[in-house]
Amino acid sequence: MAEKSELLPGTLDMLILRVLARGELHGWGITQRLEQLSQSALRVDEGSLYPSLYRMEDKGWIEAEWRQTENKRRAKYYSLTRAGRKQLEKERELWERMSAIITTVLQTA
């Protein structure tokens, strides 16, 4: 099993947007998908996840709808908006640019 890692500041929104780009999910589903995609290296707790979801909903990047889960429980399902897709692309480009710069510095320092 991979060692658990903390997220870098500013990356949670980008990762949530990326997960939601694949389809709508409820909060628990988002955390499970992030853990799965990171091969269990990332774990996002509710204290980080829900403030991020509420913030992105306020910005219009995602929208939410209350529905029943497969287990007959009520859950808020989140989906990406057009603005959210644009934001994901901006954040992805920034991440790629910054990670390339950091890699260059680390390799040449």
C-alpha positions in Angstrom: 0.0 0.0 0.0 1.3 3.5 -0.9 2.2 5.9 1.9 -0.5 8.6 2.5 0.5 12.1 1.4 -0.9 15.5 2.1 -2.2 17.6 -0.7 -0.1 20.6 -1.7 -1.9 23.9 -1.0 -4.2 24.9 -3.8 -4.4 21.5 -5.5 -7.6 20.1 -3.9 -10.0 22.2 -6.1 -8.1 21.1 -9.3 -8.3 17.4 -8.3 -12.0 17.6 -7.4 -12.7 19.3 -10.8 -10.8 16.6 -12.6 -12.7 13.8 -10.8 -16.0 15.6 -11.6 -15.0 16.0 -15.3 -15.6 12.2 -15.5 -19.1 12.5 -14.2 -21.2 13.5 -11.2 -20.5 12.1 -7.8 -21.5 12.7 -4.1 -18.9 13.7 -1.6 -18.1 10.2 -0.4 -17.7 9.1 -4.1 -15.3 12.0 -4.7 -13.1 11.0 -1.8 -13.1 7.3 -2.9 -12.3 8.2 -6.5 -9.4 10.4 -5.5 -8.0 7.6 -3.3 -8.5 5.1 -6.1 -6.8 7.3 -8.8 -3.9 8.1 -6.5 -3.5 4.4 -5.7 -4.3 5.1 -2.1 -1.6 7.8 -1.7 -4.1 10.6 -1.1 -6.9 10.7 1.5 -9.1 13.8 1.6 -11.0 14.3 4.9 -14.5 15.8 5.1 -13.0 18.9 6.8 -11.2 19.7 3.6 -13.5 18.3 1.0 -16.8 20.0 1.9 -15.4 23.6 2.3 -13.8 23.1 -1.1 -17.1 21.9 -2.7 -19.1 24.8 -1.2 -16.4 27.3 -2.4 -16.5 25.9 -5.9 -20.3 25.9 -5.9 -20.3 29.5 -4.9 -17.9 30.3 -7.8 -20.2 28.5 -10.3 -17.6 25.8 -11.1 -19.8 23.0 -9.9 -23.5 22.5 -9.2 -25.2 20.2 -6.7 -28.5 18.4 -6.5 -29.9 16.3 -3.6 -30.8 12.7 -4.7 -31.0 9.2 -3.3 -27.9 7.0 -3.5 -27.9 3.3 -4.5 -28.2 2.6 -0.7 -31.4 4.7 -0.5 -29.7 7.5 1.4 -30.0 11.2 0.6 -26.8 12.7 -0.8 -25.8 15.8 -2.6 -24.5 15.0 -6.1 -22.0 17.4 -7.6 -21.4 18.0 -11.3 -19.1 20.2 -13.3 -20.4 23.3 -15.0 -19.1 24.9 -18.2 -17.2 27.4 -16.0 -15.8 24.5 -14.0 -14.4 22.9 -17.2 -12.7 26.2 -18.1 -11.3 26.5 -14.6 -10.0 23.0 -14.7 -8.2 23.7 -18.0 -6.7 26.9 -16.5 -5.5 25.1 -13.4 -4.1 22.2 -15.4 -2.1 24.5 -17.6 -0.8 26.4 -14.5 0.1 23.2 -12.7 2.0 21.8 -15.8 3.9 25.1 -16.2 4.8 25.4 -12.5 5.8 21.7 -12.1 8.0 22.0 -15.2 9.7 25.1 -13.7 10.2 23.4 -10.3 11.6 20.3 -12.0 14.1 22.4 -14.0 15.2 24.1 -10.8 15.6 20.9 -8.9 17.6 19.3 -11.7 19.9 22.2 -12.2 20.4 23.4 -8.7 
